[in-house]
Amino acid sequence: MRIDGAATMVTGANRGLGKAFADELAARGAATVYAAARDPASVTGHTPVELDIADEASVEAAARRCGDVALLINNAGIAGTAPLIGEPSMARARELMDTNYFGTLAMCRAFAPVLARNGGGALVNMLSVVSFFSVPAMGAFCTTKAALWSLTNGVRVELRAQGTQVVGVHASFIDTRLATGFTGRKHAPSDIAAQVLDAVEAGEEEVLADERTKQMKAAVPRDLELIYPEVRRQWEAGA
């Protein structure tokens, strides 16, 4: 789709990758950049919208207010180190799923008719390299991203008839607050935002943002052989 002149929305747009998306959309000539956040006062440089994706009433209110959106970027989410069995309770797993999965689903459902009215447009879901495998120390988070991968593939099929381009984005660590405490290479948010918007404008449906992500997706058919021996080694070593 063409970004220049379009009304756009980014969730979680007050900092990090969301702010980078909003800035890049403006640089590419978007007519409106709705920058959605739970605290709209924390948004700078764009049109603030109050939005908590885990609250369906908040999602529906945003869809009513922003009825001209032709590009939706579902970036908002939460992270955390919570294993599936070792966590004291299921509360953290439920919180992660309620926000990352059900919150994104609510956004897709609320804005699908908005996109349809505006010619189809495009919908972007921010996923992760851990859509393709699970790291035990953050198993609850990984599960949400695997679920979002499936959600994205299903939504793409459902919305094809209305002409909506659905883009799934997988990437390794991005240098944002969500990656605080993790070591290793981290991508600049501006680089990821530019790569994703290039894909939107080119009509692509998937972004594998770095070499590690490409390798992990390629290994999925042989994951028990190529991925999980190293995952187990690190888990047993306490990494």
Backbone hydrogen bonds in HBPLUS format (Angstrom, degrees):
<---DONOR---> <-ACCEPTOR-->    atom                        ^
c    i                          cat <-CA-CA->   ^        H-A-AA   ^      H-
h    n   atom  resd res      DA  || num        DHA   H-A  angle D-A-AA Bond
n    s   type  num  typ     dist DA aas  dist angle  dist       angle   num
A0006-ALA N   A0003-ILE O   2.92 MM   3  5.28 167.5  1.93 139.3 138.3     1
A0005-GLY N   A0029-GLY O   2.82 MM  24  5.90 168.8  1.83 128.7 130.2     2
A0031-ALA N   A0006-ALA O   2.75 MM  25  5.13 125.5  2.05 120.5 135.2     3
A0032-THR N   A0006-ALA O   3.43 MM  26  6.74 160.0  2.47 131.5 131.3     4
A0070-ALA N   A0007-ALA O   2.80 MM  63  5.65 174.5  1.81 152.7 150.8     5
A0008-THR N   A0032-THR O   2.86 MM  24  5.90 158.6  1.91 141.7 148.8     6
A0034-TYR N   A0008-THR O   2.80 MM  26  6.05 174.6  1.81 153.7 151.9     7
A0009-MET N   A0071-LEU O   2.87 MM  62  6.32 147.3  1.98 160.6 170.1     8
A0073-ILE N   A0009-MET O   2.83 MM  64  6.11 155.3  1.89 153.8 162.3     9
A0010-VAL N   A0034-TYR O   2.96 MM  24  6.35 157.9  2.01 174.2 178.4    10
A0036-ALA N   A0010-VAL O   2.90 MM  26  5.98 163.6  1.93 168.8 171.5    11
A0011-THR N   A0073-ILE O   3.11 MM  62  6.47 161.6  2.14 177.3 174.8    12
A0012-GLY N   A0036-ALA O   2.96 MM  24  5.80 114.4  2.40 127.8 144.3    13
A0013-ALA N   A0036-ALA O   2.93 MM  23  5.55 165.4  1.96 154.6 157.7    14
A0019-LYS N   A0015-ARG O   3.15 MM   4  4.73 160.9  2.18 109.7 112.6    15
A0020-ALA N   A0016-GLY O   3.07 MM   4  6.38 153.7  2.14 146.3 154.4    16
A0021-PHE N   A0017-LEU O   2.84 MM   4  6.14 154.8  1.90 154.1 160.6    17
A0022-ALA N   A0018-GLY O   3.01 MM   4  6.28 163.7  2.03 149.2 153.2    18
A0023-ASP N   A0019-LYS O   2.92 MM   4  6.12 163.1  1.94 151.9 156.2    19
A0024-GLU N   A0020-ALA O   2.96 MM   4  6.09 157.9  2.00 146.5 152.7    20
A0025-LEU N   A0021-PHE O   2.87 MM   4  6.08 155.6  1.93 154.1 160.9    21
A0026-ALA N   A0022-ALA O   3.09 MM   4  6.33 161.2  2.13 148.2 152.7    22
A0027-ALA N   A0023-ASP O   2.97 MM   4  6.22 153.5  2.05 143.6 151.4    23
A0028-ARG N   A0024-GLU O   3.01 MM   4  6.21 134.6  2.23 139.5 150.7    24
A0028-ARG N   A0025-LEU O   3.14 MM   3  5.13 130.7  2.39  94.4 107.5    25
A0030-ALA N   A0025-LEU O   3.09 MM   5  5.57 166.7  2.10 149.5 146.9    26
A0029-GLY N   A0026-ALA O   3.07 MM   3  5.24 161.6  2.11 108.2 111.9    27
A0047-THR N   A0033-VAL O   3.07 MM  14  5.97 146.3  2.19 157.6 162.5    28
A0035-ALA N   A0047-THR O   2.72 MM  12  5.66 162.0  1.75 144.0 150.6    29
A0049-VAL N   A0035-ALA O   3.07 MM  14  5.89 144.4  2.20 135.6 130.6    30
A0037-ALA N   A0049-VAL O   3.00 MM  12  6.40 154.6  2.06 170.2 176.7    31
A0051-LEU N   A0037-ALA O   2.90 MM  14  5.18 156.9  1.95 120.7 124.6    32
A0042-SER N   A0039-ASP O   2.94 MM   3  5.69 164.7  1.96 124.1 129.1    33
A0043-VAL N   A0040-PRO O   3.12 MM   3  5.46 166.7  2.13 113.1 116.7    34
A0055-ASP N   A0052-ASP O   2.93 MM   3  5.50 164.2  1.95 124.3 127.2    35
A0058-SER N   A0055-ASP O   2.99 MM   3  5.29 121.0  2.35 105.5 120.1    36
A0059-VAL N   A0055-ASP O   3.02 MM   4  6.38 155.0  2.08 153.2 161.1    37
A0060-GLU N   A0056-GLU O   2.91 MM   4  6.12 164.7  1.93 153.1 156.4    38
A0061-ALA N   A0057-ALA O   3.00 MM   4  6.16 152.0  2.08 142.1 149.6    39
A0062-ALA N   A0058-SER O   3.05 MM   4  6.27 153.6  2.12 145.1 151.7    40
A0063-ALA N   A0059-VAL O   3.03 MM   4  6.35 154.0  2.10 149.9 157.0    41
A0064-ARG N   A0060-GLU O   3.07 MM   4  6.33 150.4  2.16 143.7 151.2    42
A0065-ARG N   A0061-ALA O   2.99 MM   4  6.20 157.8  2.04 147.3 153.5    43
A0066-CYS N   A0062-ALA O   2.89 MM   4  5.92 160.1  1.93 151.1 156.2    44
A0069-VAL N   A0066-CYS O   3.42 MM   3  6.02 165.5  2.44 121.9 121.5    45
A0122-ALA N   A0070-ALA O   2.90 MM  52  6.41 151.0  1.98 151.0 160.4    46
A0072-LEU N   A0122-ALA O   3.02 MM  50  6.46 157.2  2.07 149.7 154.6    47
A0124-VAL N   A0072-LEU O   2.78 MM  52  6.18 161.8  1.81 162.5 168.4    48
A0074-ASN N   A0124-VAL O   2.71 MM  50  5.88 163.7  1.74 170.9 167.7    49
A0126-MET N   A0074-ASN O   3.10 MM  52  6.18 164.1  2.13 160.9 156.6    50
A0140-ALA N   A0082-ALA O   3.01 MM  58  5.68 169.7  2.02 174.6 177.9    51
A0094-ARG N   A0090-MET O   2.94 MM   4  6.18 158.2  1.99 156.4 162.6    52
A0095-GLU N   A0091-ALA O   2.96 MM   4  6.20 157.0  2.01 148.3 154.7    53
A0096-LEU N   A0092-ARG O   2.94 MM   4  6.16 164.4  1.97 154.5 157.8    54
A0097-MET N   A0093-ALA O   3.03 MM   4  6.19 162.6  2.06 146.6 151.5    55
A0098-ASP N   A0094-ARG O   2.79 MM   4  5.88 161.0  1.82 151.4 157.4    56
A0099-THR N   A0095-GLU O   3.09 MM   4  6.24 155.9  2.15 146.4 151.6    57
A0100-ASN N   A0096-LEU O   2.82 MM   4  5.76 150.5  1.90 153.3 158.3    58
A0101-TYR N   A0097-MET O   3.04 MM   4  5.09 137.6  2.23 120.0 132.7    59
A0102-PHE N   A0097-MET O   2.99 MM   5  6.39 161.2  2.02 162.1 167.3    60
A0103-GLY N   A0098-ASP O   2.96 MM   5  6.10 118.1  2.36 126.4 143.5    61
A0105-LEU N   A0101-TYR O   2.88 MM   4  6.13 159.2  1.92 154.0 160.9    62
A0106-ALA N   A0102-PHE O   2.88 MM   4  6.02 155.0  1.94 142.6 149.1    63
A0107-MET N   A0103-GLY O   3.09 MM   4  6.39 152.2  2.17 142.5 149.5    64
A0108-CYS N   A0104-THR O   2.94 MM   4  6.25 160.3  1.98 152.4 157.4    65
A0109-ARG N   A0105-LEU O   2.91 MM   4  6.14 162.7  1.94 154.8 159.2    66
A0110-ALA N   A0106-ALA O   2.92 MM   4  6.04 161.8  1.96 149.4 154.5    67
A0111-PHE N   A0107-MET O   2.97 MM   4  5.96 159.2  2.01 150.2 155.4    68
A0112-ALA N   A0108-CYS O   2.97 MM   4  5.75 128.4  2.25 139.9 149.3    69
A0115-LEU N   A0111-PHE O   2.88 MM   4  6.12 165.3  1.90 161.0 162.8    70
A0116-ALA N   A0112-ALA O   2.98 MM   4  6.21 156.7  2.03 148.2 155.3    71
A0117-ARG N   A0113-PRO O   3.01 MM   4  6.18 159.0  2.06 144.5 148.8    72
A0118-ASN N   A0114-VAL O   3.18 MM   4  6.43 135.2  2.40 139.6 151.6    73
A0118-ASN N   A0115-LEU O   3.07 MM   3  5.07 130.1  2.33  95.3 109.2    74
A0120-GLY N   A0115-LEU O   2.74 MM   5  4.95 153.5  1.81 148.9 142.2    75
A0119-GLY N   A0116-ALA O   3.24 MM   3  5.42 145.9  2.36 117.7 113.6    76
A0165-GLN N   A0121-GLY O   3.00 MM  44  6.34 167.3  2.01 148.2 146.5    77
A0123-LEU N   A0165-GLN O   2.76 MM  42  6.17 155.3  1.82 165.4 170.9    78
A0167-VAL N   A0123-LEU O   2.83 MM  44  6.23 163.4  1.86 159.8 165.6    79
A0125-ASN N   A0167-VAL O   2.90 MM  42  6.26 165.3  1.92 172.0 176.3    80
A0169-VAL N   A0125-ASN O   3.03 MM  44  6.22 158.1  2.08 172.3 170.8    81
A0127-LEU N   A0169-VAL O   2.64 MM  42  5.29 148.8  1.73 149.1 159.3    82
A0131-SER N   A0128-SER O   3.03 MM   3  5.32 154.7  2.09 109.4 111.5    83
A0129-VAL N   A0171-ALA O   2.90 MM  42  5.10 137.2  2.09 135.7 125.3    84
A0132-PHE N   A0129-VAL O   3.18 MM   3  6.07 169.9  2.19 121.0 123.7    85
A0138-MET N   A0135-VAL O   2.94 MM   3  5.64 147.4  2.04 125.7 134.6    86
A0139-GLY N   A0136-PRO O   3.18 MM   3  4.60 156.0  2.24 110.4 104.3    87
A0141-PHE N   A0138-MET O   3.13 MM   3  5.50 122.2  2.48 106.8 120.0    88
A0142-CYS N   A0138-MET O   3.00 MM   4  6.30 167.8  2.01 158.5 162.3    89
A0143-THR N   A0139-GLY O   3.00 MM   4  6.09 154.5  2.07 144.6 150.7    90
A0144-THR N   A0141-PHE O   3.00 MM   3  5.30 123.1  2.33 103.0 117.1    91
A0145-LYS N   A0141-PHE O   3.27 MM   4  6.69 150.6  2.36 149.7 157.6    92
A0145-LYS N   A0142-CYS O   3.09 MM   3  5.21 119.3  2.48  97.1 111.8    93
A0146-ALA N   A0142-CYS O   2.96 MM   4  6.29 152.8  2.03 153.4 161.4    94
A0147-ALA N   A0143-THR O   2.97 MM   4  6.16 158.5  2.02 146.3 152.4    95
A0148-LEU N   A0144-THR O   2.90 MM   4  6.12 147.2  2.00 138.8 148.3    96
A0149-TRP N   A0145-LYS O   2.97 MM   4  6.19 143.1  2.11 139.9 148.9    97
A0150-SER N   A0146-ALA O   3.22 MM   4  6.59 161.1  2.26 148.6 151.8    98
A0151-LEU N   A0147-ALA O   2.85 MM   4  6.12 159.9  1.89 149.0 155.6    99
A0152-THR N   A0148-LEU O   2.83 MM   4  5.93 162.0  1.87 146.3 150.5   100
A0153-ASN N   A0149-TRP O   3.09 MM   4  6.37 159.1  2.13 148.5 153.6   101
A0154-GLY N   A0150-SER O   2.98 MM   4  6.23 155.1  2.04 151.1 158.1   102
A0155-VAL N   A0151-LEU O   2.81 MM   4  6.03 166.0  1.83 160.1 163.7   103
A0156-ARG N   A0152-THR O   2.95 MM   4  6.04 153.6  2.02 143.8 151.2   104
A0157-VAL N   A0153-ASN O   3.41 MM   4  6.64 154.2  2.48 138.0 142.8   105
A0158-GLU N   A0154-GLY O   3.06 MM   4  6.37 164.6  2.08 151.5 155.9   106
A0159-LEU N   A0155-VAL O   2.89 MM   4  5.98 155.2  1.95 155.8 160.7   107
A0160-ARG N   A0157-VAL O   3.43 MM   3  5.38 157.5  2.48  99.6 106.0   108
A0162-GLN N   A0159-LEU O   3.19 MM   3  5.51 137.9  2.38 104.5 115.2   109
A0164-THR N   A0159-LEU O   3.27 MM   5  5.61 163.2  2.30 153.6 148.5   110
A0163-GLY N   A0160-ARG O   2.93 MM   3  5.13 159.7  1.97 110.9 116.5   111
A0168-GLY N   A0205-GLU O   3.07 MM  37  6.36 158.4  2.12 136.4 135.8   112
A0207-VAL N   A0168-GLY O   2.87 MM  39  6.27 154.5  1.93 159.5 161.7   113
A0170-HIS N   A0207-VAL O   2.84 MM  37  6.05 174.8  1.84 170.7 171.5   114
A0209-ALA N   A0170-HIS O   2.95 MM  39  6.16 170.7  1.96 174.6 172.0   115
A0187-HIS N   A0173-PHE O   2.93 MM  14  6.35 165.4  1.95 141.8 141.2   116
A0176-THR N   A0174-ILE O   2.69 MM   2  5.71 127.1  1.97 117.7 100.9   117
A0175-ASP N   A0187-HIS O   2.83 MM  12  5.64 173.5  1.83 154.7 154.2   118
A0179-ALA N   A0176-THR O   3.06 MM   3  5.57 146.6  2.17 110.6 119.5   119
A0180-THR N   A0177-ARG O   3.12 MM   3  5.18 166.7  2.14 109.0 112.0   120
A0182-PHE N   A0179-ALA O   3.11 MM   3  5.70 164.4  2.14 138.5 140.1   121
A0191-ASP N   A0188-ALA O   2.99 MM   3  5.35 128.4  2.26 108.3 121.4   122
A0192-ILE N   A0188-ALA O   3.28 MM   4  6.70 157.0  2.34 155.2 161.3   123
A0193-ALA N   A0189-PRO O   2.93 MM   4  6.15 167.2  1.94 157.3 161.0   124
A0194-ALA N   A0190-SER O   3.05 MM   4  6.15 161.0  2.09 142.5 147.3   125
A0195-GLN N   A0191-ASP O   3.06 MM   4  6.23 158.6  2.10 144.7 150.6   126
A0196-VAL N   A0192-ILE O   2.94 MM   4  6.15 161.1  1.98 155.6 160.3   127
A0197-LEU N   A0193-ALA O   3.01 MM   4  6.19 166.4  2.03 152.9 156.5   128
A0198-ASP N   A0194-ALA O   2.95 MM   4  6.07 146.3  2.07 144.0 153.2   129
A0199-ALA N   A0195-GLN O   3.16 MM   4  6.42 151.2  2.24 139.9 147.0   130
A0199-ALA N   A0196-VAL O   3.04 MM   3  5.08 115.2  2.48  94.1 109.5   131
A0200-VAL N   A0196-VAL O   2.95 MM   4  6.35 151.5  2.03 148.0 156.4   132
A0201-GLU N   A0197-LEU O   3.03 MM   4  6.17 167.1  2.05 146.4 149.1   133
A0202-ALA N   A0198-ASP O   2.96 MM   4  6.14 132.8  2.19 138.3 151.6   134
A0204-GLU N   A0199-ALA O   2.98 MM   5  5.15 158.7  2.02 153.9 151.8   135
A0203-GLY N   A0200-VAL O   3.17 MM   3  5.29 159.8  2.21 104.8 111.0   136
A0214-LYS N   A0210-ASP O   3.10 MM   4  6.43 157.1  2.16 150.6 157.3   137
A0215-GLN N   A0211-GLU O   2.92 MM   4  6.17 158.6  1.97 152.2 157.8   138
A0216-MET N   A0212-ARG O   2.92 MM   4  6.16 157.8  1.97 150.8 156.6   139
A0217-LYS N   A0213-THR O   3.03 MM   4  6.23 162.6  2.06 151.0 155.0   140
A0218-ALA N   A0214-LYS O   3.05 MM   4  6.20 160.6  2.09 146.3 152.1   141
A0219-ALA N   A0215-GLN O   3.04 MM   4  6.22 132.6  2.27 138.7 151.0   142
A0219-ALA N   A0216-MET O   3.17 MM   3  5.06 130.6  2.43  91.9 105.1   143
A0220-VAL N   A0217-LYS O   3.17 MM   3  5.32 157.7  2.22 106.0 112.8   144
A0222-ARG N   A0219-ALA O   2.87 MM   3  5.45 145.4  1.99 120.2 130.7   145
A0223-ASP N   A0220-VAL O   3.16 MM   3  4.68 149.5  2.26 117.5 109.9   146
A0225-GLU N   A0222-ARG O   3.05 MM   3  5.49 138.6  2.23 110.1 121.6   147
A0226-LEU N   A0222-ARG O   2.79 MM   4  5.87 162.7  1.82 159.9 165.9   148
A0227-ILE N   A0223-ASP O   2.85 MM   4  4.85 154.9  1.91 128.2 134.8   149
A0228-TYR N   A0223-ASP O   3.02 MM   5  6.28 163.0  2.05 159.4 163.8   150
A0231-VAL N   A0227-ILE O   3.33 MM   4  6.56 155.6  2.39 142.4 149.3   151
A0232-ARG N   A0228-TYR O   2.83 MM   4  5.91 164.7  1.86 152.6 155.5   152
A0233-ARG N   A0229-PRO O   3.01 MM   4  6.18 153.6  2.08 139.4 147.1   153
A0234-GLN N   A0230-GLU O   3.02 MM   4  6.20 164.8  2.04 151.2 153.7   154
A0235-TRP N   A0231-VAL O   3.00 MM   4  6.19 158.1  2.05 147.9 154.5   155
A0236-GLU N   A0232-ARG O   2.89 MM   4  6.04 168.2  1.90 156.3 158.8   156
A0237-ALA N   A0233-ARG O   3.01 MM   4  6.13 136.9  2.20 139.0 150.7   157
A0239-ALA N   A0234-GLN O   2.81 MM   5  5.09 153.4  1.88 162.4 157.2   158
A0238-GLY N   A0235-TRP O   3.06 MM   3  5.14 155.3  2.12 102.6 110.0   159
